[in-house]
Amino acid sequence: MKKFNKKFLSVFFVMIALFVLGACGKGDEQTQNETKEVIFGVAPGPYGDMVTKAIKPGLEEKGYQVSVREFTDYIQPNNALANGEIQANLFQHTDYLETFRNDHNLDIEPIIVVPTLSMGIYSNKYQSLSELPDGATVAISNDPSNLARALQTLQDEGFIKIKENLGATKATEKDIIENPKNLEIHSLESATLPRSIETVDIALVPGNYAIAANLDISSALAFENQTERLKNVIAVRKEDVDSQLGKDIIEVVKSDAFRAVMEDPNDIFTEFGRPDWW
């Protein structure tokens, strides 16, 4: 009887061990084959297309399930990234990201600069900025980042002068110290700027909104001086900067496949300014 019990127990424990090992192996296999979800947050405009056409395919080859979530403003995408609703976003330049991050104490970081369309000056009334009369009406964005960029662009074109040593996203209409042509500057929601071209003398339209409104980019009278810090970046949570996700995103953006989409003459991305690493 004792021999039988020992033999029975030995067989029982062997079966348990085999079951556990099999279950662990199956679990490991499921973990390896588990699809990793990545949601990219974007604002209206071409960067959702950039993700869909040029980034999503490469990440899917690496086993990710990629989707795009469009936000209607420049605030929600960073908050959604910080709280984990999304895993990455693509809509902002470095100056804006750093200001927003510091103001709201968020652990988000840029990981790579992408091709970016500059802010342009558009008009249905004039063919050249030299034609702009005294007292001309000018439409610019009312969100802090694009407002400061628009004022800087007007200064670069010689129309106004703003206070020195302001933060990159801090300048407002109150910081204009010289306005020799007495321009009437109206700050509007960015999404309405393309429509404002019908009623003002000139409008300074950020690139993503210009494309979303199907403006003829080549018709712009001038473009902003686009520094590297004004080119858009992909951002992730700080914990993902050196993670496999962060590394995979960078690898995809620097791939030949991504470059091919950016250089397709039939696509809008040929008009975009290239990052320094390009």
Secondary structure as UniProt FT lines:
FT   HELIX           2..33
FT   STRAND          36..42
FT   HELIX           47..50
FT   HELIX           51..55
FT   HELIX           56..61
FT   TURN            62..63
FT   STRAND          64..70
FT   HELIX           76..82
FT   TURN            83..84
FT   STRAND          88..93
FT   HELIX           94..104
FT   STRAND          108..113
FT   STRAND          120..122
FT   HELIX           129..131
FT   TURN            134..135
FT   STRAND          137..141
FT   HELIX           144..156
FT   TURN            157..158
FT   STRAND          161..162
FT   TURN            168..170
FT   HELIX           173..175
FT   STRAND          176..178
FT   TURN            180..181
FT   STRAND          184..188
FT   HELIX           190..192
FT   HELIX           193..196
FT   TURN            197..199
FT   STRAND          202..205
FT   HELIX           207..212
FT   TURN            213..214
FT   HELIX           217..219
FT   STRAND          222..223
FT   HELIX           228..230
FT   STRAND          232..237
FT   HELIX           238..240
FT   TURN            241..242
FT   HELIX           244..253
FT   HELIX           256..262
FT   TURN            265..266
FT   HELIX           268..271
FT   TURN            276..277
//
